[in-house]
Amino acid sequence: MRLLSPVVLVAGLGVVAITAGLARFGIPGPAPAPVSPVPPGRAVATPPAQNSPAFMPAPRRRAASVPRAARTAYSATSPHWPQIRTMVTDFRTGYVSNGAQRSAERAWAAAHFDFVLGGDAQVYKSLNPNIRVIPYALDWYVVLPGTKKSTSIASGYYDDMQQWFAAHPQYQLEKAFLHTAGSEPSPETRVQFVFWGSRCWPINPGDPGARAYLADRIRRLTANADGVFLDTHSSGSFGTALGKTAIAEYPDRQAYQRDMVDYLRGIVTAIAPKIVMINTGEYTRPLDFAMATAAGAVHLERFNNPLTQAMPEHWNWVDSLLAHNVIVELVTLDSWDEANSRHSAFATYTPGNYASSAERLKMFELASYYMVVPPSPDRLFLDLENAWKVPYDKVWLKAQEYSVGHPTGARRVIQTGRDSTGTGFKIWARDLDHALILARPTGAWKNPNYGDGTAVTVPLPDAQALRPLHGDGTLGPPVTSVTLRNSEAVILIR
């Protein structure tokens, strides 16, 4: 999670890139992503006139064929809506001091989310019997005593580990840790690193005692839950922690990676049929893919980021995970407050086709979900708010509730060109039963301009007349074309 993970900056790689190297983990290459090429003969878009409307109204004769009322098919128990699965990280309600407010916030969350990371499982299950709830935990490293306030078995578990090994003398505690090369194993020679101000010891993933202890600890932790979330579980996390340190137990670092993947398979077996979800963040290396497929569920922190040029590659990555039956949580980077701040990356991020900059950002994130959702959304969860300062109902995008149906084809590029700033662009499209999804990922990191001057006109395919879906769930009048700025998307309702 954002508060406990090291910062990761590596951009996503495509499906082809992850294929190399998977064989050493015993995993077949992913299936090709469902992407169609640019149709031949498609005209290049030109920027609209400055005074042009964002949406081009349709001829009146077409309006009668377009639905006027918002469609939603809601269930009080999960799944709440047929077209989408929603998820939230609840690191908030446990800290709300007012009991009535805490109860009200949890009731609202249970009525809107299908999956909760963190939070009180017993309370959520009483409100929504079908909701999934998993606790947060650390696993491949232990925080040194005295450097972390928490002593729970979820994260500050060294005392518990010592007691367990004392009760299981067939295993040796010291063998459960990694040590610097050329030294005798002892607490003084354990490898150390620092994560977020805490000194840590990495666990030896190949040691039978370490594996047995971690499996037992996670079984206890998940006794009343649907599984477990294991944080900081990416190739980048291991690289940051271990660096180039010479390790006595692993002179071959690839052997460490293989043991880590095998260890995860063991945890899955230990708590089956419960869920093991790992946080691989933005990393998309073969090791990340191997761990994700071994665990069976993955939290893609910061991955659903409309401001990254790598968004098409991110979609390919999600395709690959879903093709291997991995449960995917597609997680945002920026909060509503950050998007509306008009600071830093959002200095030029105008509202565009929406009422606010945040609505524009979140509608892109929703469109991004629909770009990759399979015919059944059961294994793809959307998390639009990875911050916990305000109640979740205050940052709810009601457009999630609209019944857009299910995909009827692959996403495809329908238009390419350059905008008035000289930035190249591609317009991606995907058809759903009741909607057309259009998205324009950002064209270049070197030109962080998302303003109105980057807008281009996009005629709707086949001269369709469709109604734009707003963030509040309402519909605009029918249109036959739209304008899309750098990093902007629209959902158009049939």
C-alpha positions in Angstrom: 0.0 0.0 0.0 1.0 3.6 -0.4 1.9 4.1 3.2 4.1 0.9 3.5 5.4 0.2 0.0 8.7 1.6 -1.4 8.2 4.0 -4.2 8.1 2.3 -7.6 8.8 4.0 -10.9 9.2 1.3 -13.5 6.7 1.6 -16.3 4.6 -1.4 -17.4 5.8 -3.8 -20.1 3.8 -5.4 -22.8 2.7 -9.0 -23.1 5.7 -9.9 -25.3 8.1 -8.6 -22.8 6.9 -10.8 -20.0 7.1 -14.0 -22.0 10.9 -14.2 -21.8 12.0 -15.6 -18.5 8.7 -17.2 -17.4 10.0 -20.7 -18.2 12.3 -20.7 -15.2 9.3 -20.4 -13.0 7.3 -23.2 -14.7 4.7 -20.8 -16.2 3.5 -20.8 -19.8 3.5 -17.5 -21.7 0.4 -15.4 -21.5 -2.2 -15.4 -24.2 -2.1 -12.6 -26.7 -3.9 -9.5 -25.6 -7.3 -8.8 -27.3 -6.2 -5.7 -29.3 -7.3 -4.9 -32.8 -5.1 -2.9 -35.2 -5.9 0.5 -36.6 -8.5 0.2 -39.3 -7.2 1.0 -42.7 -8.0 4.3 -44.2 -9.1 6.0 -41.0 -8.7 9.8 -41.2 -6.3 11.5 -38.8 -8.1 13.8 -36.3 -7.6 17.5 -36.4 -8.0 19.9 -33.4 -11.4 21.4 -33.0 -11.9 25.1 -33.3 -11.5 26.9 -30.0 -15.2 27.7 -29.7 -16.4 24.2 -30.7 -18.5 22.4 -28.2 -17.0 19.4 -26.4 -19.7 17.1 -27.8 -21.2 17.6 -31.2 -25.0 17.3 -30.9 -26.6 14.7 -33.0 -29.4 15.4 -35.6 -32.7 15.5 -33.8 -34.1 12.6 -35.9 -31.6 10.2 -34.2 -32.5 11.2 -30.6 -35.6 9.1 -30.3 -33.6 5.9 -30.6 -31.3 6.7 -27.6 -32.3 5.7 -24.0 -33.2 8.7 -21.8 -33.3 7.2 -18.3 -30.2 6.0 -16.4 -30.0 2.2 -16.2 -28.9 0.5 -13.1 -29.5 -3.0 -11.7 -28.6 -3.0 -8.1 -28.4 -5.8 -5.5 -28.0 -5.1 -1.8 -25.6 -8.0 -1.5 -22.5 -8.5 -3.6 -22.1 -8.4 -6.5 -23.9 -5.1 -6.3 -24.0 -4.5 -10.1 -23.8 -6.9 -13.0 -21.3 -5.0 -15.1 -18.6 -4.2 -12.5 -16.9 -5.4 -9.3 -15.9 -2.7 -6.8 -13.2 -2.8 -4.2 -11.9 -0.5 -1.5 -9.0 -0.4 1.0 -10.5 0.3 4.3 -7.7 1.9 6.4 -10.2 4.5 7.5 -13.2 3.3 9.5 -11.3 1.6 12.3 -9.9 5.1 13.2 -13.3 6.9 13.2 -13.8 7.7 16.8 -17.5 8.5 16.6 -19.4 5.1 16.9 -22.5 6.2 15.0 -20.4 7.7 12.2 -18.2 4.6 12.0 -21.3 2.3 11.7 -22.8 4.5 9.1 -19.6 4.6 7.0 -19.3 0.8 7.2 -22.9 0.3 6.2 -22.5 2.5 3.2 -19.3 0.7 2.2 -20.9 -2.7 2.5 -23.7 -1.5 0.3 -21.3 -0.3 -2.5 -18.2 -2.5 -2.5 -17.9 -6.1 -3.3 -14.4 -6.6 -1.8 -12.7 -4.8 1.2 -9.0 -4.9 2.0 -8.7 -4.3 5.7 -11.6 -3.3 7.8 -13.7 -5.4 10.3 -14.6 -8.6 8.5 -17.2 -9.6 11.1 -19.0 -6.3 10.7 -18.8 -6.2 6.9 -20.1 -9.8 6.7 -23.1 -9.0 8.9 -24.0 -6.1 6.6 -23.3 -7.9 3.3 -22.9 -11.7 3.6 -21.3 -12.0 0.1 -18.7 -9.3 0.5 -15.1 -10.5 0.6 -12.8 -9.1 3.3 -9.1 -9.8 3.6 -6.6 -8.4 6.2 -3.3 -6.6 5.5 0.0 -8.5 6.3 3.7 -8.5 5.7 5.4 -11.8 5.0 8.9 -11.9 3.4 10.5 -9.7 5.9 10.1 -9.0 9.6 10.5 -5.6 11.3 13.2 -5.5 13.9 11.9 -5.3 17.5 11.6 -1.8 18.8 11.4 -0.2 15.4 7.6 -0.6 14.9 4.9 0.2 17.3 2.6 -2.6 16.2 3.2 -6.1 17.6 0.3 -7.7 15.8 0.9 -10.9 13.8 -0.1 -9.0 10.7 3.1 -6.9 10.5 5.1 -6.6 13.8 5.4 -10.3 14.3 8.9 -11.1 15.5 7.8 -11.9 19.1 5.2 -14.3 17.7 7.9 -15.9 15.4 10.3 -16.5 18.3 7.5 -18.1 20.4 6.5 -20.4 17.5 10.0 -21.6 16.8 10.5 -22.3 20.5 7.4 -24.5 20.4 8.7 -26.2 17.3 12.3 -27.3 18.1 12.5 -29.3 14.9 13.2 -26.0 13.2 16.0 -23.5 13.9 15.1 -19.8 14.1 18.4 -18.6 12.6 17.9 -20.6 9.4 14.7 -18.6 8.8 16.7 -15.5 7.9 19.2 -14.4 5.3 22.8 -13.7 6.2 25.7 -11.8 4.6 28.0 -14.0 2.6 31.2 -15.2 4.4 29.7 -15.0 7.9 28.5 -17.4 10.5 24.7 -17.3 10.8 23.7 -15.2 13.8 21.4 -12.3 14.6 24.4 -9.9 14.1 25.1 -11.2 10.6 21.5 -11.1 9.3 20.9 -9.1 6.2 19.2 -5.8 7.0 17.5 -3.1 5.0 15.2 -0.1 5.7 11.6 0.2 4.5 9.8 3.5 5.4 12.0 4.2 8.4 11.8 0.7 9.8 14.8 -1.7 9.9 13.9 -5.1 8.6 15.3 -8.7 8.3 14.4 -10.6 5.1 13.1 -14.1 5.6 14.7 -17.1 3.9 11.9 -18.3 1.5 13.6 -21.7 1.0 13.9 -22.6 4.7 11.3 -25.3 5.7 10.9 -23.7 9.2 10.3 -20.2 7.8 7.7 -21.6 5.4 6.0 -23.6 8.1 5.9 -20.6 10.5 4.6 -18.2 7.8 1.9 -20.6 6.7 0.7 -21.1 10.3 0.8 -17.4 11.0 -1.3 -16.6 7.9 -3.7 -19.4 8.7 -4.3 -17.8 12.2 -4.6 -14.3 10.6 -7.2 -15.4 8.1 -9.3 -17.5 10.4 -12.3 -15.2 10.1 -11.5 -13.7 6.7 -11.6 -14.6 3.0 -7.9 -14.6 2.6 -4.9 -12.3 3.0 -3.2 -9.3 1.4 0.6 -9.4 1.3 2.1 -6.0 0.8 5.4 -4.9 -1.0 5.6 -8.1 -3.0 7.1 -6.9 -6.3 10.4 -7.5 -8.0 11.2 -3.8 -7.3 10.6 -4.4 -3.6 13.2 -7.2 -3.5 15.6 -5.1 -5.5 15.3 -2.2 -3.2 15.7 -4.3 -0.1 18.4 -6.7 -1.1 20.2 -4.6 -3.7 23.6 -6.2 -4.6 24.2 -7.6 -1.1 26.1 -10.9 -1.2 23.8 -13.4 0.5 25.2 -16.6 2.0 22.0 -18.6 1.4 21.6 -17.4 -2.2 24.8 -16.8 -4.2 22.4 -17.2 -7.2 19.7 -14.6 -6.9 17.5 -16.4 -9.4 17.3 -19.3 -6.9 16.0 -16.8 -4.4 13.3 -15.8 -6.9 12.3 -19.4 -7.6 12.0 -20.1 -3.9 9.9 -17.0 -3.4 7.5 -18.2 -6.1 7.4 -21.7 -4.6 6.8 -20.2 -1.1 3.8 -18.4 -2.4 2.4 -21.6 -3.8 2.8 -23.1 -0.4 0.8 -20.3 1.3 -2.0 -20.7 -1.3 -2.1 -24.4 -0.4 -2.0 -23.7 3.3 -5.1 -21.4 3.4 -7.0 -22.8 0.4 -9.6 -22.1 -0.8 -9.0 -18.6 0.6 -7.5 -15.8 -1.4 -3.8 -14.8 -1.4 -3.4 -11.3 -2.9 0.0 -9.8 -3.4 0.9 -6.2 -4.1 3.2 -6.0 -7.2 2.6 -2.3 -7.7 3.6 -1.0 -11.1 6.2 -3.7 -11.7 5.7 -6.0 -14.7 8.8 -8.2 -14.9 8.7 -12.0 -15.3 9.2 -12.4 -11.5 6.1 -10.3 -10.9 4.1 -12.4 -13.3 5.3 -15.6 -11.8 4.4 -14.4 -8.2 1.0 -13.2 -9.3 0.1 -16.4 -11.0 1.4 -18.4 -8.1 -0.6 -16.4 -5.6 -3.7 -16.2 -7.8 -4.6 -12.6 -6.9 -2.8 -9.3 -7.4 -3.2 -5.7 -6.1 -1.9 -3.4 -8.9 -1.2 -0.3 -6.8 -0.8 3.0 -8.8 -1.5 1.0 -12.0 -4.7 2.6 -13.2 -3.0 5.9 -13.9 -4.4 8.1 -16.7 -1.3 10.2 -16.7 1.1 7.4 -17.7 2.2 6.9 -21.3 2.3 3.2 -20.5 -1.5 2.8 -20.1 -1.9 0.6 -23.2 0.9 -1.6 -21.9 -0.8 -1.7 -18.5 -4.0 -2.9 -20.2 -2.0 -5.7 -21.9 -0.6 -6.7 -18.5 -4.0 -6.9 -17.0 -5.1 -9.0 -20.0 -2.3 -11.4 -19.4 -3.1 -11.8 -15.7 -6.8 -12.4 -16.4 -5.9 -14.9 -19.1 -4.1 -16.9 -16.4 -7.1 -16.8 -14.0 -5.6 -14.2 -11.7 -7.9 -12.0 -9.6 -6.9 -8.4 -10.4 -7.5 -5.3 -8.3 -7.0 -2.3 -10.6 -5.9 0.5 -8.3 -5.8 4.2 -8.9 -2.8 6.5 -8.2 -4.3 9.9 -7.5 -7.2 10.9 -5.2 -10.0 13.3 -6.0 -8.3 16.0 -4.0 -5.0 15.5 -5.9 -6.8 15.7 -9.2 -8.6 18.9 -8.3 -5.5 20.6 -6.8 -4.3 22.0 -10.1 -0.8 21.5 -8.8 2.2 19.5 -10.2 1.0 17.1 -12.9 -2.6 18.5 -12.7 -1.6 22.1 -13.4 -3.0 21.9 -16.9 -5.6 19.1 -16.2 -8.8 21.0 -17.0 -12.3 19.6 -16.4 -12.7 19.0 -20.1 -15.9 17.2 -20.8 -16.8 17.0 -17.1 -17.8 19.1 -14.1 -14.3 19.0 -12.4 -10.8 17.8 -13.1 -11.3 14.9 -10.6 -14.4 13.7 -12.4 -12.5 13.7 -15.7 -9.7 11.7 -14.1 -12.0 9.2 -12.4 -14.1 8.7 -15.6 -10.9 7.8 -17.4 -10.1 5.2 -14.7 -13.6 3.8 -15.1 -13.2 3.7 -18.9 -9.9 2.0 -18.4 -11.6 -0.7 -16.4 -14.1 -1.3 -19.2 -11.2 -1.5 -21.7 -10.0 -4.7 -20.0 -13.0 -6.2 -18.3 -13.7 -9.8 -19.4 -17.2 -11.0 -20.4 -17.6 -11.8 -16.7 -16.2 -9.1 -14.3 -15.9 -11.5 -11.4 -12.1 -11.5 -11.4 -11.5 -7.8 -12.1 -12.1 -5.3 -9.2 -12.0 -1.5 -9.6 -10.5 0.6 -6.7 -10.9 4.3 -7.5 -9.8 5.8 -4.2 -6.5 4.7 -2.6 -6.7 7.4 0.1 -8.6 7.5 3.3 -9.0 11.2 4.5 -12.7 11.4 3.7 -15.7 9.0 3.9 -15.9 6.8 0.9 -19.4 8.1 -0.1 -17.9 11.6 -0.6 -15.6 10.3 -3.4 -17.9 7.8 -5.0 -18.2 7.9 -8.8 -21.9 7.2 -9.4 -21.2 6.4 -13.1 -19.9 3.0 -11.9 -23.5 2.0 -11.2 -24.7 2.6 -14.8 -25.5 -0.7 -16.5 -23.3 -0.5 -19.6 -23.5 -4.3 -20.1 -20.7 -6.6 -21.0 -18.0 -6.4 -23.8 -19.0 -7.5 -27.2 -15.5 -7.2 -28.7 -11.8 -6.4 -28.2 -10.5 -2.9 -27.7 -9.1 -1.3 -30.8 -7.5 1.9 -32.1 -9.9 3.9 -34.2 -7.9 7.1 -34.8 -4.3 8.4 -34.7 -2.7 11.7 -35.3 -1.1 14.7 -33.7 -2.8 17.5 -31.7 -2.2 21.2 -31.9 0.8 20.9 -29.5 2.5 18.3 -31.8 1.8 15.4 -29.4 0.9 12.2 -31.1 -2.2 10.4 -29.9 -4.2 7.2 -30.4 -8.0 6.9 -29.7 -8.9 3.5 -28.3 -12.4 2.2 -28.4 -14.3 -0.8 -27.1 -18.0 -1.8 -27.5 -20.1 -3.0 -24.7 -23.8 -4.1 -24.8 -25.1 -0.6 -24.0 -22.0 1.6 -24.4 -19.1 2.7 -26.5 -15.9 3.4 -24.5 -13.4 5.9 -25.9 -10.1 6.7 -24.3 -7.1 8.8 -25.3 -4.1 7.8 -23.2 -1.4 10.5 -22.7 0.9 10.7 -25.7 4.2 11.7 -24.2 5.9 12.1 -20.8 7.9 15.0 -22.1 4.8 17.1 -22.8 2.6 17.0 -19.6 0.0 19.2 -21.1 -3.6 18.0 -20.6 -5.4 21.3 -21.3 -8.0 22.3 -23.8 -5.4 23.1 -26.4 -4.7 19.4 -26.8 -8.3 18.5 -27.7 -9.0 16.6 -30.9 -12.3 15.8 -32.6 -13.4 12.2 -32.7 -16.3 11.3 -34.9 -18.3 8.3 -33.5 -18.0 5.1 -35.5 -20.7 4.5 -38.1 -22.2 7.9 -37.4 -23.8 6.7 -34.2 -25.7 9.1 -32.0 -24.9 8.3 -28.4 -25.3 10.0 -25.0 -22.3 10.8 -22.8 -22.3 9.4 -19.3 -21.4 11.9 -16.6 -19.7 11.1 -13.3 -22.9 11.6 -11.4 -24.6 8.9 -13.4 -26.7 11.2 -15.5 -26.7 11.3 -19.3 -26.0 14.2 -21.7 -27.9 14.8 -25.0 -27.1 12.6 -28.0 -23.9 13.4 -29.9 -22.2 12.2 -33.1 -18.7 13.3 -32.2 -16.7 14.1 -29.1 -13.5 16.1 -28.3 -10.8 14.3 -26.3 -7.9 16.0 -24.6 -4.6 14.4 -23.7 -5.5 11.8 -21.1 -9.3 11.9 -21.4 -12.0 9.3 -21.9 -15.7 9.2 -22.4 -18.4 6.5 -21.9 -21.1 6.9 -24.5 -24.5 5.2 -23.9 -26.5 3.5 -26.6 
